[in-house]
Amino acid sequence: MGLSDKGYLCTSELKKRGRYPSEERFQEGSVAIIECSQEIPCNPCEDACPFDAIKVGKPITNLPQLDEEKCTGCGQCVAQCPGLAIFLVDKTYTEKMSTVSFPYEFPELPEEDQEINAVDRDGKFVCKGKVAQVLTKKDFDKTAVITIAVPNKYADKVRSMERLDLKEGDQNG
């Protein structure tokens, strides 16, 4: 399952294509994961990275490539991706917990230390998580970057959180 049937690259596809950070890099702290699969004219992530760790190059329809050696996990790219396809994962947060940072464009923002339902790329429940940080900046253009702590075994699967502004039973909009 993945791009052909879901519309996104699953972790195994990213790894197979050499587009997933190495386990050695994960042990150094937070790192960007670029899950972009659309060969369209787009390069805000490249422009956003102050460390020159993301390259799109020419033509502008190239998929962005991460230089994991240059990536500091600063997160500047996360809010700038119009496709909401960049995440930060820190597998060194604590001995048992990892963090996942993701773009969040819904009206109601969570609060730090709030318990939330962590979800996968399909919006399906994965596990309970806790909000570690809510980052909003003027240059993020109304896209917050939410960081949640989840058990280590879910770091490669969690990619967002359940929306707070929907009541139970109203999940389909």
Protein Blocks (a to p, Z undefined) as FASTA:
>chain_A
ZZklnopacfklmmmnopaccfklmmnoccdddfbfbdcddfklmmmmmnlpacfbjafk
bccdddfklpgolommmmmmmnlpaccddfklpmmbccdddddfbfbdcdehiacddddf
kopafbdcddfbdcddfklnopacddddddfklmmmpgbdcdfkbcehilnZZ
